[in-house]
Amino acid sequence: MYCKQNQKIKQVKDCTLVVGIDIGSTIHYARAFDWRGIELGNVFKVCQAGCSAL
């Protein structure tokens, strides 16, 4: 069985930074996680231009 999810997980290395952005509202919120899923810093607000830059 071909498992795409496992291949994606294997791509995550110790130098990987994961950024999640909530784009469902007027004000966008973002947060960053390291490769283990530990949150780096606090949630922060970003504008439309800031989302494009990320």
VENDABEL-V746566 format. One record per backbone hydrogen bond with DSSP energy under -0.5 kcal/mol. CO is the residue of the C=O (numbers start at 1). NH is the residue of the N-H. Records with the same first field share a line. If there is no record, write none. Layout:
CO->NH / NH
This chain:
1->3
2->4
3->7
4->8
5->9
6->10
7->11
8->11
9->12
11->13
13->16
17->19
18->33
20->31
21->23
22->29
26->28
28->46
29->22
30->44
31->20
32->40
33->18
34->37
38->34
39->41
40->32
44->30
46->28
47->51
48->52
49->53
50->54
